[in-house]
Amino acid sequence: MITKEDYISNDEIAWCPGCGDFGILNAVKQALVELNLEPYKVLIVSGIGQAAKLPHYLKCNTFNGLHGRTLPVATGIKTVNNKLTVIAVGGDGDGYAEGGNHFIHAMRRNPDIAYLVHNNQIYGLTKGQASPTSDINLKTGTTPFGNFNIPENPLALAVAANCSFVARGFSGDVQHLAKLIKEAISHKGFSLVDILQPCPTYNKLNTFQWYRERVYKLDDDKDYNFSDKIAAFKKAQEWGEKIPIGIIYKVERPTFEDNILQNKDVPLVHQPLEIPDVQKLLERFI
């Protein structure tokens, strides 16, 4: 039986006191334990940033890559070993700015990966610059008179791109977030969980209290149909006085790995390595 102790790392946690990342870490542990996933069967890929430190604080397989390049690595790993549970972790800057192009194409390809984005609407590691999701009028080191750029809407983008699982969680509600992460991992296909994660150090606008006054659970709306793409796109537009959390959109479609015939019976990583005869290929260029 898997317990949270199986995932405890000895690394000292370097996040600021009160950071929303702590709730996300607890939710990830809870989800993995409730899914009864053994640590050696889990691989978490991250890039650069405060969010990217999360796998350091878990005892499982980990790959730290470059800023914004989390998803290509995660896709490659899932391609060669489709038996692994692959989770990608990033922040709103890492995932929606530097990694924006990879984000779009990962949704298009639909690899069986759960993507957890710590969305604190700020660049935390590099001392509080405005990020793609920063709210209008947010004052930061790069926007001292207030942010005037319209925030990126990752959920609307994901629904428009026909991402097969789109959800939003809140790090202030660990139980609900753990449930969403479980569903994202269990879903066959690319799963986005955009997580509202307050940054008490640099973002003084989007605080825990600010979110608690606005978030509501889609689980409580019996009339909402997350398989309706038009309804999901409308729901993804809600922001301000009311902010929905839960599954926004979900659809079943073939995964990237389903189309790789070489993976059908035995994962590529377990197949014998054969050195190809390149002589015939070279002769074509002589």
N, C-alpha and C positions, 0 to 999 in steps of 0.2 A: 504494500500500500504506500503510495507516494504522499509525502507530507511537505509542508513548507520548509522544514529543516533541510530537506534534500536539495533545495535551491539556494540555501543561504551561502553567500560569498563572504570571505574574510576581508575583502577590500573596504577601506574606510570611505564612507559616503561623503562626497565633496559638495553636495548641493547646499544652497543657503537654507537656514532655518525657515520653515513655513512654506517652502517651495511646493508647488502642486505636483512635482515629479514624484514625491514620496507616495502620494495616493496612487499614481499610475504603477509604480513598482509593486505596491501591495496588491493591486488589482491583477497584474500580470502573474504574480506568484499564485494568487488564489485561483485564477483561471487554469493555469497549468496543473495545479494539484487536483482541481475538480475534474479535469479531463483525464487524470491519472496518467499523464505523460512523463515518462522517465527522462531525466535530464540529458542523457546521451542521445536521445531521439529528437532533441530540440536544438535548433541553431538560430541564433539571433544575429542579424546583420545591422550595423549602425554606421553612421558617418562621423561628422564632427559637430560638437555642440553639447549643451547641457543634457539634452534628451539622449544623445548618443552615448552618454555614460551609463545608461540603464543596464545594458548587458554586463558591465563590469561588476555590478552588484547582484548578479545571479550566477549560480554554479551550473553552467551548461555550455554548449559549444558557442563560440563567439567569433565573429569576423568584424574588425573595425576597418572601414574603408575611408574614402575621401569625402569631403564635404559635397553633398548633393548627389553622390554616386552610389547610394545604398541599394537602389532597386536593380540596377544591372547586375551587381554582385549576387543579390538574393535570387534573381531569375536564373543566373548561371548555376548556382548551387542546387536549386530545385530541379533544374534540367538534368544534371548529372546524377542526382540522387533524389528521386521523387518520393522516396519512403520517409525522408526527413520532414519534420514539421519546421517550416521556415517562417520566421517572423522578421520583418524589417522595422526598424525604429528610427525616427528622425524628428526634427522640429519643424516649425512652420517656415523658417528661413531655409534650412537644409532641404526640406521637401518641396516647398512651393516656389522658391526662388531659384537657387542653384540647381535644384533637382526637378524643376518644373517640367522640362522636356521629358525626362525619364518617367516622371509621374504619368504623363499623358499616354506614353507608349506602353507602359506596364499595364494600364487599364485596358488598352486596346488588345494586347496579347493575352491577358487574363491568366497569368501563372497562378498556381495555387499557393499564394503567399498572403499572410496577414500583415498589413501595413499600419502601424500605430504612430500617429503624428501628434506630438506634444505641441499643441497650438497655444502658446502664451502671448501671441501677437506682438512679439518683440525679439530682438536678437539678445539672448541672455549671456552667452559666453563671451561675446565681444563688447560687453558693457552697455547694452541698452539702446541700440539703434532701432529705427522703425523697420518692421518686417512687411512682407506682402499682405499680411492680414491685420496690420495695425488699424485701429479705428480712426475715423476722421477726428481731427483736433487733438489726437494724442501727442503730447510733448515729449520728445526724446532728444538725444544728443545730435541726431541728424535732422530733427524737425523741431527746433527750439520754439517756433511760433505756432506749432500744431501741425499735425499731418494733414495734407490737403489731397493726397492720393486716395482714390476709391479703393477700399480693401478688396483683395481677391476673395472669391467665394469658392473654396475648394469643394464643397458639397455639390453646388450647382454644376461646377465643372465636371465632377465625377459622374453625376447623373447624365449630363449631356454626352459624356464619353461612353455611356452604357457600362460603367463599372458594375461588376456583378454583385457587389455588396458594398453599400454606403451607409455608414452610421456615424453618429456623434455621441461622445460621452463627456462626462464631467468628472474631473479628478477629485472633487469634493464629495462625490457619491461613489465610494469604492465598490459597494455591492452591485450597483447597477452597471458600473463600468466593467467589473469582472465578468458579469453576464454577457455584455456586448463582446468582450474580447474572446470569450468562449465560443460565441456564435460565429465570430469572424474566423477563428482558427478552424472551426468545424466546417465552415462553408467551403465548398470545392470551387476555387477560383480566387481572383484577386479581391481582397477585402480591405477597404479603407475604414479605419476608425479614427476620425478627427476628434482629438481630446482637448476640451477646454481646460487649460492648465494655468491658473494664476501665477504670475511672477511678482512676489511682494517686494522685490528689490528695485526693479526698473519699470514695471507697469502699474502705476497707481490708479488707473482707471478701471481695468477689468479685474476686480478683486473677487475673493470668495463671496463676500456679501453681495457684490454687484451681480454675480451669476446666480446666487441662490434666490435673489428676488425676481429672476427672469426665466430660469430653465423650467421646462415642464416635460414630462415623460410621454412619449408617443405610445408607450405600452398601455396607457390609460385611455387612449382614444380608440374605441372599438370600431369606429367608422373609417379609420385611416387604413388604406390599402397600399402597402409598400411595394407591391408589384406593379402599380399604376405609375408609369414613368412621368406622365404629365402632372399627376398629383404630387409625386416626389419632387419634381422640379419646383413646383410652387412652394412646397414645404421647405425646400432648401433656401428659399429667399427670405424666410422669416429671421429677423435679427433686430435687436433693440429692446422693445418692451417685453417680447416673448421670444424665447429661444428653445426650439425643440431638441430633445436628446433621445436617442434610441435609433432603431433601424429606419433610415430614410428611404432606401431603395434596395431591392434584392431581386435578382433574376438568375436563372440557371442557364449556362451556356458552356460549350466545350472549353477546356483549359488549354493552355499552351502546351503542357506535357502530353495531353491526349493526342496531339497531332505529331508527336515525335515517335515514329513507329519503332525506332531502335530501343525505346524505353518500355515497350509494351509488356514484355515478360520479365526482363531483368534490368534493373537500373544501370545506366551507363557506367557508374562507378564500380560496379561489380562484374562488368564484362571484361574478358581478357584483352590485354593491350596487344594489338597487332601492328607491326611496322609495315606500312604500305610500300609497295613497289612503285617508286616514282619514276623509274627509268622510262616507261612508255609515255608518261606525261612530259618528261623533259625532251623526248625525241620529237614531239610535236613542234617544239620551238627551235629545232636545229635546221 
